[in-house]
């Protein structure tokens, strides 16, 4: 039995090695993905180009504009005071926000009357627009506070744990590591099995004296190994290049990823039993991957989703593993705090793996 | 031309004979629209807040209530232990802990300096920043309502007005980008795979010995996928307009015209990839890497290009989706015509011409 498995594993590795181009892709693709994704994914809102229409033209209004430009947030530039074209610049996308300071701004302030500043935002990017509005409110509030000369008695003192510099790569890179492991194990397994079926070599293997369990294990072990190598490369890159802190236990991380890989290999096998061509296998895996990535909390926060949609995320194994990897890497979470996630992975792993095993045996017979 | 028709008919028969793949090709855009439409909301809301209230007065309870009623914070499912405040953050049961020490209500009444504590899980930087900002504003608001002093006048008010997508709904933002991604995915991926499959199974040689030119083979193989891509694009638009009520302000005809240019670029990439690789797995992975990933990540679909490092910003210029998405958003949400987006139009046409040229040249070389 062990010998049969070994023979299968060796055969599979030969096949993988012989296809140089694909092999190179398997290793280059994740590195490239990591580099591009980590730099591209930033949900921070910065550089809001702001056209200022200053009808007041006095020291106070200029000071307000200066306080807007503190930080990388708003990039104000003065525009000639003719409101005729004020919406054209948003239409073409030259500016993101129009700020309109009304005549009588400073006089109102001196007489302690509330004054209203116009703020017109391009809502085509809903996220940026609402954050920009929030920031503008905050700036106006601080400006008022400074003008009145009295600082507020009760203040908030915040302490930010785990990632005090507020780097979004710290959040994204562990996520990419998870996505890579998911894609490699599920996709390559499904494709490898279906390719043998498409070419008819699966039939040959079945009539050979290799027992079915050895056949299955021999087919999936190499991809588990490849997945692990890729996982490690991505982790190393994250730690060395992106300087992601790793405060948890390596042993726990690798142990739990084995549990997770059980699920994804199961998904790959299950897909291979439902399809007969590589194109179908690819499409099915992809369908799974899109669902798995979007609903995992990778870059779309789960807590923002409506309750019904959130319910679907509980059916997503990647969701739990995402929490585990982020928890271990950044917060040093142990088994104690990850109980729920580990339990979910055990249920997914065992049920997915046995289901696909049963279906595979049925198809082979 | 009639020869092209035969190849188209053959290709269509291939497609129809594989109903599973066809089903996914049609179901995938719908799944993506549904998921993005309902799930994607980058606005930070429902931050899980745990509270340590040592003050235990009407004031402290009112403050906590105002946090929960703001819509930004929800109660966490477990209460923090005083001995280990961070445990709830480590386990992910809360995103932030609000600490109200004894004397809070006293300070509100007497205007004595006082510090309210907030411990934030910073692992998601975006959420941490939002939690801090919201807390500041809510606390400020609470104090202002509960003190009689006139310390905070004069006050500057912001009166926000949002154009084009006044309710700040995310479907309006995502759908145009989604169309670009789905068109790219279907056209580039299906083309490269179908051509490589013919190479893999050896039927490409048979086609080559038939009395058709390489150009006719390509046209015949590619046209059916233009059909599928347009069908998918139409499905997404219909779904978005009727289900998610995304406005469509501009001209359908103009959009179809731009779509045709864009799909030509996507198909050229597909053909180009097919000349580089030998098997379907490699074709798929290469296409994913050069089309789908950049179209999702570097096109401004979700992540703003101006926030990226400069090299990536330059790289994004050669990605057709980047230009097409600007055009799509302009035409769909703002109802602009071609003149308003002439920059993007020019870039898209240039890119398409270059890609088509290279693809045509490489394909001839391979067959010759």
Interface residues (C-beta under 8 A of the other chain):
Chain A: X19 X21 X22 X25 X26 X29 X32 X33 X36 X37 X39 X40 X41 X42 X43 X44 X45 X46 X47 X64 X87 X90 X91 X92 X93 X108 X109 X110 X111 X112 X113 X114 X115 X116 X117 X118 X119 X120 X121 X122 X123 X124 X125 X126 X127 X128 X129 X130 X131 X133 X134 X135 X136 X137 X138 X140 X141 X143 X144 X145 X147 X148 X150 X152 X153 X154 X155 X156 X157 X158 X159 X160 X161 X162 X163 X164 X166 X167 X168 X170 X171 X191 X195 X275 X277 X278 X279 X280 X282 X283 X284 X286 X287 X290 X291 X294 X295 X299 X300 X301 X303 X304 X305 X306 X308 X309 X323 X326 X327 X330 X331 X332 X333 X336 X337 X338
Chain B: X18 X20 X21 X24 X25 X27 X28 X31 X32 X35 X36 X38 X39 X40 X41 X42 X43 X44 X45 X46 X47 X48 X74 X86 X87 X89 X90 X91 X92 X95 X104 X107 X108 X111 X112 X113 X114 X115 X116 X117 X118 X119 X120 X121 X122 X123 X124 X125 X126 X127 X128 X129 X130 X132 X133 X134 X135 X136 X137 X139 X140 X143 X151 X152 X153 X154 X155 X156 X157 X158 X159 X160 X161 X162 X163 X164 X165 X166 X167 X168 X169 X170 X172 X173 X193 X197 X277 X278 X279 X280 X281 X282 X284 X285 X286 X288 X289 X293 X294 X297 X298 X302 X303 X304 X306 X307 X308 X309 X312 X326 X329 X330 X333 X334 X336 X340
